[in-house]
Amino acid sequence: MTRSRILSLALLLVLSVTALVGIPAATAQDEPLRITLVVNGVLGDKSFFDSAQRGMDRLIDEGYNVTINTLELGIDPANWESGLADAMADTDAYDLLIVGTFQMGEFLAKRVHLYPDKYFIMYDDAVRYDDPEFCVEGCTNVYSVTYAQNEGSFLAGVYAGAITRSDLEGINPEHIIGAIGGQDIPVINDFIVGYEQGACLVNPDNQTLIQYAGGWNDPAKGKEIALAMYEQKADIVFQIAGGTGVGVFEAAYEQGKYAIGVDSDQALIIAETDPDQAQHILTSMMKNVDNSLYRAVDLFLAGELPFGEAEVLGIAEGGVGLAENDIYEDNTPEWILDLIDAVSDAVDEGAITINTVFEDRVELGYNLATVGLPCSEQPEVDFDVSEFLPE
């Protein structure tokens, strides 16, 4: 397996294709496909929502016969339900409406039956297709795509745990890493349990500092928490806090420490304005929202998008993974590069079963876990990390 694990559309396999009745006929392209992207926040987070917008921009750049209208609902959750309802009611503006995050799933589900001639894509969460209280008529005009963030974060944890054992400049003798979540909510905790498990695989003496910022657009708060973690001798901090995480990168740069980005390749984004700071973002846990939405629209236009279903995209499907840019390659010791490749292969092959906080994903082969699980209580895996560790 090569080190470049770039998302391939051909590798994004549909995990549940039991009923194709929800697939619309191929869309005629005499008129542009009108797409509304609803953002329950603002663009400019250099992460999650910007990734969704990149997927839309790619459609335009590659000449698809589409029009894109992006609606930013702002950072006040009190406006999100009414904002989505207004967007859905504006039926002359769209053929396909796209919205994401777990906060919006219920708002979408309880209204889609009012617009049977429209189609909807839910990303980063799945509507409850089998719950008539939410999906009045089964949400048969909704396609959901979610991401195995626990898998990608497992790789981030392996990476962070290995970095603490490296001779990279600024590394403390103690094996301490950090993670900052935007909020104490299940999807963020799914990142964290994978991250903790990955770090424990590399070092059973690893300590992971965990804190929640309480919001997604407060870089000053992110910086404050990260500075405290670096003061506690964390070598590297994983930011899982959207725009708040921008402050983590500032702290890493100021303290001569390191950070891991999230959702997008944040080092490359930061490098556009601050290349020195970007050197401290050694990798990012990529949740490939952009490519998944691009792919979904492409399938929709071909009449092949399975509405009424959800799919989960993990490492094997290219839905998640680590950013492998020049900063990653230049700063990461060879043994860690080899370790990440080997661990990725082991996950693909089923030799490593990864933790999750979601009970409904246990049937997909994950271990149910909670945040803060000690290394001594992590599940055993069929993988010998010792052959990669330096002497």
C-alpha positions in Angstrom: 0.0 0.0 0.0 1.5 3.4 -1.0 1.6 6.2 1.5 -0.7 8.3 -0.6 -4.2 7.4 0.4 -6.0 10.0 -1.7 -9.7 9.6 -1.9 -10.7 7.7 -5.0 -14.3 7.9 -6.1 -14.0 4.4 -7.3 -13.3 3.2 -3.8 -16.3 4.8 -2.2 -18.4 1.6 -2.0 -22.1 1.7 -1.1 -22.4 -0.2 2.2 -26.1 -0.7 2.0 -27.7 -1.3 -1.3 -30.5 -3.5 -0.4 -33.3 -1.6 -2.2 -32.8 0.5 -5.3 -36.4 1.8 -5.4 -35.2 5.1 -4.1 -32.8 5.8 -7.0 -34.2 8.4 -9.3 -34.0 8.2 -13.1 -31.0 9.9 -14.6 -31.5 13.7 -14.5 -32.0 15.3 -17.8 -29.5 18.2 -18.3 -31.4 20.5 -20.6 -31.6 22.8 -17.5 -29.0 23.1 -14.8 -29.5 21.1 -11.6 -30.3 23.7 -9.0 -28.5 22.8 -5.7 -28.9 24.6 -2.4 -26.2 24.0 0.2 -27.4 24.9 3.7 -24.6 25.7 6.2 -25.7 25.8 9.9 -22.8 28.0 10.7 -20.5 30.2 8.5 -17.9 29.5 5.8 -14.4 30.3 6.6 -13.8 27.6 9.3 -10.9 26.2 7.2 -12.4 22.8 8.1 -15.8 21.1 7.9 -18.1 23.6 6.2 -15.3 24.9 3.9 -14.8 21.2 2.8 -18.5 21.0 1.9 -18.2 24.2 -0.2 -15.1 22.8 -1.9 -17.2 19.9 -3.1 -19.7 22.3 -4.7 -17.0 24.5 -6.2 -15.4 21.4 -7.7 -18.7 20.6 -9.6 -18.6 24.1 -11.1 -14.9 23.9 -11.9 -15.3 20.6 -13.7 -18.1 21.9 -15.9 -21.1 20.1 -14.4 -24.4 21.7 -15.5 -25.4 22.8 -12.0 -26.0 26.0 -10.1 -25.0 26.4 -6.5 -26.7 28.5 -3.9 -25.0 28.4 -0.5 -27.0 29.7 2.5 -25.1 30.4 5.7 -27.5 30.3 8.8 -25.0 31.8 11.2 -23.6 30.5 14.5 -26.7 30.9 16.6 -28.5 27.5 16.8 -31.8 29.2 17.5 -31.9 30.2 13.8 -31.0 26.9 12.3 -34.4 25.1 12.2 -36.3 28.1 10.8 -33.5 28.8 8.4 -33.6 25.3 7.0 -37.4 25.4 6.9 -37.3 28.6 4.8 -34.7 27.1 2.5 -36.8 23.9 1.9 -40.0 26.0 1.4 -38.3 28.0 -1.4 -39.0 25.2 -3.9 -38.4 27.4 -6.9 -34.7 27.7 -5.9 -33.6 24.1 -5.8 -34.0 20.6 -7.1 -31.5 19.1 -4.6 -30.9 20.5 -1.1 -27.8 19.5 0.9 -27.4 20.0 4.6 -25.1 18.4 7.3 -24.3 17.8 11.0 -26.3 15.9 13.6 -28.1 19.1 14.7 -30.0 19.3 11.4 -31.1 15.7 10.8 -34.3 15.9 12.8 -35.2 19.3 11.3 -34.8 17.9 7.8 -36.5 14.6 8.4 -39.7 15.9 9.7 -40.3 18.2 6.7 -39.1 16.2 3.6 -42.5 14.5 3.1 -43.9 18.0 2.4 -41.7 18.1 -0.7 -42.0 14.8 -2.4 -40.8 16.1 -5.8 -37.5 17.4 -4.3 -34.4 15.5 -3.2 -32.2 15.9 -0.2 -28.7 14.9 0.9 -27.9 14.7 4.6 -24.1 14.5 5.4 -22.3 13.7 8.6 -25.5 12.2 10.0 -28.2 9.9 8.9 -31.9 10.6 9.2 -33.9 8.0 11.2 -35.5 6.2 8.2 -37.3 3.6 10.3 -38.7 6.1 12.8 -42.1 7.4 11.7 -42.1 10.1 14.3 -39.3 11.7 12.3 -39.5 10.3 8.8 -43.2 10.5 8.3 -43.1 8.7 5.0 -39.8 6.9 5.4 -37.7 9.8 4.1 -37.5 8.1 0.7 -36.2 11.3 -0.9 -33.2 11.6 1.4 -29.8 10.1 0.9 -27.5 10.1 4.0 -23.7 9.8 4.1 -21.8 9.5 7.3 -18.1 9.1 8.0 -16.2 6.7 10.3 -14.5 9.5 12.1 -13.4 7.0 14.8 -11.3 5.1 12.2 -9.6 8.3 10.9 -9.1 9.4 14.5 -7.6 6.1 15.3 -4.9 6.8 12.8 -4.5 10.3 14.2 -4.0 8.7 17.7 -1.4 6.2 16.4 0.4 9.2 14.8 0.3 11.3 17.9 1.4 8.5 20.2 4.3 7.8 17.8 5.3 11.4 17.6 5.7 11.5 21.4 8.2 8.7 21.1 10.2 10.4 18.3 13.2 12.7 18.4 11.4 15.5 16.7 12.5 18.9 18.0 10.5 20.0 21.1 9.3 16.6 22.1 9.1 16.1 25.9 10.3 12.9 27.6 6.8 12.3 28.9 4.3 10.7 26.6 1.4 13.1 26.7 -0.9 14.2 23.9 -4.1 16.3 23.8 -7.5 16.5 22.1 -9.8 19.5 22.1 -13.5 19.0 21.1 -15.9 21.7 20.2 -18.6 20.2 22.4 -19.2 17.1 24.5 -21.4 15.4 22.0 -21.5 11.9 20.6 -19.9 12.6 17.2 -16.9 14.4 18.8 -16.6 11.7 21.4 -16.4 9.2 18.5 -13.3 11.0 17.3 -11.8 10.9 20.8 -12.3 7.2 21.6 -10.6 6.3 18.3 -7.8 8.8 19.0 -7.2 7.4 22.5 -7.2 3.8 21.3 -4.7 4.6 18.5 -2.3 6.3 20.9 -2.5 3.3 23.3 -1.6 0.9 20.5 1.7 2.7 20.2 2.4 3.4 23.8 0.5 1.8 26.8 1.9 4.5 29.0 0.3 7.3 26.9 -1.7 10.0 28.6 -4.3 11.9 26.7 -5.6 15.3 27.9 -9.1 15.9 26.9 -11.1 19.2 27.1 -14.2 20.6 25.3 -14.3 24.3 24.2 -18.0 24.6 24.4 -18.3 26.1 20.9 -17.1 26.1 17.3 -16.1 29.6 16.5 -13.9 30.8 19.3 -10.3 30.7 18.3 -9.2 32.5 21.5 -10.8 29.7 23.6 -9.1 27.1 21.5 -5.7 28.8 22.0 -6.2 29.1 25.7 -7.0 25.4 26.2 -4.1 24.4 23.9 -1.6 26.6 25.7 -2.7 24.9 29.0 -2.2 21.5 27.4 1.3 22.4 26.1 2.1 23.7 29.6 1.1 20.2 30.9 3.7 18.8 28.5 1.5 17.7 25.7 3.6 17.3 22.6 0.8 17.4 20.1 -2.9 18.4 20.2 -5.7 17.1 18.0 -8.2 19.9 17.3 -11.8 18.7 16.8 -13.5 22.1 17.3 -14.1 23.7 13.9 -13.1 27.4 13.8 -12.2 27.2 17.5 -9.3 25.0 16.5 -7.6 27.7 14.6 -6.4 29.0 18.0 -4.8 25.6 18.6 -2.5 26.1 15.6 -1.5 29.6 17.0 -0.6 28.0 20.3 1.4 25.2 18.7 3.4 27.7 16.7 4.1 30.0 19.7 5.1 27.1 22.0 7.2 25.2 19.4 4.8 22.3 19.7 2.6 20.4 17.2 -1.0 20.0 16.2 -3.3 17.8 14.2 -6.0 19.4 12.1 -9.4 18.0 11.3 -11.9 17.5 8.4 -9.7 19.3 5.8 -5.9 19.4 5.1 -5.6 22.4 7.4 -1.8 22.7 7.1 -2.2 23.5 3.4 -5.0 26.0 4.1 -3.1 27.7 6.9 0.1 27.8 4.7 -1.6 30.1 2.3 -1.5 32.9 4.9 1.0 31.7 7.5 3.5 29.1 6.2 5.6 29.2 9.4 2.5 28.3 11.5 1.5 25.6 9.1 4.8 23.7 9.7 3.5 22.9 13.2 0.3 21.1 11.8 1.9 17.8 11.1 -1.2 16.2 9.6 -5.0 16.4 9.7 -7.6 13.8 10.2 -9.4 14.1 6.8 -13.2 13.7 6.8 -13.6 13.9 3.1 -16.8 15.8 3.0 -15.9 17.6 -0.3 -15.3 14.4 -2.3 -18.3 12.6 -0.8 -20.7 15.4 -1.8 -19.1 15.7 -5.2 -19.6 12.0 -5.7 -23.2 12.1 -4.4 -24.2 14.8 -6.9 -22.4 12.9 -9.7 -24.3 9.8 -8.8 -27.6 11.8 -8.6 -27.1 13.1 -12.1 -26.4 9.6 -13.4 -29.6 8.3 -11.7 -27.6 6.1 -9.3 -27.8 7.8 -5.9 -29.7 5.4 -3.5 -32.2 7.6 -1.7 -33.9 6.2 1.3 -30.6 4.8 2.5 -27.4 5.7 4.4 -23.8 4.7 3.9 -20.8 4.9 6.2 -17.4 5.8 4.6 -14.3 4.7 6.5 -10.6 4.1 5.8 -11.3 1.3 3.2 -13.7 3.5 1.3 -11.5 6.6 1.4 -14.0 8.5 3.5 -11.4 9.3 6.2 -7.7 9.2 6.6 -4.6 11.3 7.4 -3.4 14.2 5.3 -0.1 13.3 3.6 1.3 16.5 2.3 4.9 17.8 2.2 4.8 18.9 5.8 3.8 15.4 6.9 6.4 13.7 4.7 9.3 16.1 5.7 8.7 16.1 9.5 7.6 12.6 10.1 10.3 10.0 10.9 10.4 7.1 8.5 9.4 4.5 11.1 6.2 6.4 11.8 5.4 6.7 8.1 5.8 2.9 7.8 3.7 2.4 11.0 0.8 4.5 9.6 0.8 2.5 6.4 0.8 -0.8 8.2 -1.9 0.2 10.6 -4.1 1.4 7.8 -3.7 -1.9 6.0 -4.5 -3.8 9.3 -7.8 -1.8 9.7 -8.7 -2.6 6.0 -8.0 -6.3 6.6 -10.0 -6.4 9.9 -7.0 -7.2 12.1 -7.8 -4.1 14.2 -11.3 -3.4 15.5 -11.8 0.2 16.4 -13.8 1.8 19.2 -17.0 3.8 18.8 -19.5 5.5 21.1 -22.4 4.7 18.8 -24.3 1.5 19.7 -25.8 1.1 16.3 -22.3 0.8 14.8 -21.4 -2.2 16.9 -23.1 -4.4 14.3 -20.7 -3.0 11.7 -17.8 -4.5 13.7 -16.8 -1.7 16.1 -16.2 -1.9 19.8 -18.5 0.1 22.1 -16.4 2.4 24.3 -16.5 5.6 26.3 -14.1 8.6 26.5 -11.3 8.2 29.0 -10.9 4.4 28.6 -7.4 3.5 30.1 -4.9 1.9 27.8 -5.0 -1.2 30.1 -8.7 -1.6 29.2 -8.4 -1.1 25.4 -9.4 -4.1 23.3 -6.7 -6.5 22.1 -5.7 -6.3 18.5 -3.9 -8.6 16.1 -1.1 -6.2 15.3 2.5 -6.1 16.5 3.6 -2.5 16.9 7.0 -3.4 18.3 8.5 -4.2 14.9 8.1 -0.5 13.9 9.3 1.2 17.1 12.8 2.6 17.2 15.3 0.9 19.5 
